[in-house]
Amino acid sequence: MKKRIFKVFLILVLLVVALLIVEQISITVKNSGLLYTPPAKDEWYTQKRSADGVKMVQVDPQNQVWTQKIGSGTIPLLLLHGGPGATHEYFENFPQHLDTSVYTIYFYDQLGSFFSDNPNNRALWKVDRFVEEVETVRKALGLQDFYLLGHSWGGLLALEYSYKYQQHLKGLLISNAPFTKEGTSEYRKVLLKNTKDHLNAELGREASGKEIRREYERIHRYGLDTIPEPFERLNKHYNHHPRKFKMFYYNKYWPALHEKAGSLNVPVLIIGSEKDFVDPKDFELMHEKISNSKLVMIPDGPHFAMWSHPTLYFQAIENFTK
């Protein structure tokens, strides 16, 4: 009996020790930025990695980023996607609306995004490193006097890049990018509450969280009743790991972002949308701070107005770049 009690006691002690070890490993891994499972590679990964026009660019000794050249025109346009952690996939309609005999479009997945290497290292989520990555990509693609378009987070990255390397640009396009802390998280809270209130009134009952989110995205994210197929893929490929970095950036860098805005000498096009989940006041403030800028607002447009309002969106780009 005593031996059995001792064995049970020993087993319990060993279990407690094992749990403590696992907990310590989890804390260590989390603090190192490695507690993350990236999206699984699929047929799209294989197909896009070997597609025509693809060039992998070495951005540091260990990592490469994915780029793809579309078209043969004399107007080069490099696209910076949002996130950070999204992909180029929501830009796939650009070649459908911009004449590729006039434009050369460059897709590019930033480091950590699905089609590029994903080193899964929190230390990489730094503004300066992202800026130098864009410059490395520019050099590798041989771009000079080119147009740089950044959407959402990509718009902020395009601004940061331009503050340091505007001598390489012919023009800068900033699409649906926030410009204040309040214009992002705080404004979204207001929109979610408004969506909930009008949906409750419309349904005559308390809307579920899923219903509220679906309606919010229909109005403010996509502006469409049906989500375009590239977004279905993007949602599966999205790397959510950099979220903490994004909030850190939004909380810290606004003053410097505003102060440097007056240093831009290149022409700047700002595209905003009236129903974006970014506060339209941010687009107006950006226009005010950047003296050499033009603001185009998409009436009733959402965050991804290139899909919901392609005629207005791409006409603005053509008017600016031609």
C-alpha angles and dihedrals in degrees: 000000000000090000091052092049090049092051092050090048091049092050091051091050091050091049092052091049091048092050091050090051092049091048092051092048090050091051091048093048092046093050091049091055094243100111094104138102111211120218112281117258112251141177091286090058091052093044097047095044090059099035125125114276095022119143124178111215122207106227098172135358093277106031143062132190127215122242132171130197117215122184137003105245129133094243109080115204122186116196126212114198127213134252110054086250101034122111140234090259096101088058091061092105093061094089089049092058103030117064105246091205086063100033133046105207121201119201115198134179112209119231110285093029121118104266094038127065114289108208091175093218120142090205089072094065097093128126095226092051092051090050093051090047091057090049091050089051091049091054093046092051092045094236122168128157088013134148118249119203120189124184124203106322085005088061091057090047089049089053092049090048092048093052088063105027108026090130088079095053132091090188143346125226119194114190126192095333123154120238103187136042090238091052092064121035098014095047092048090056089055092049093049091052091048090048091051093049096050092043092051089051092047095048096038090228142064108293118226121244089250092052092048092049092048092051092045092053093044091056105031107023108035106006087212135101091224122048110234114246096245089062091053087058093041092054089056093045098044116124106215094181096099095057094106090051090051093054090046089052093047092050098046113029106052096094093052091043090055095043093053095047091087091059094069114109099170121092111269130202117198116196117195136170128221095222098037118132084237110085109256087223087071091062090050092049091050090050089050094050096046106064097192094054141113123206123212117185120199109219111235088355122153130211093282098045092155086078102036098039105021096155094057094037099051093038087060090052093048093048090052099044103039 
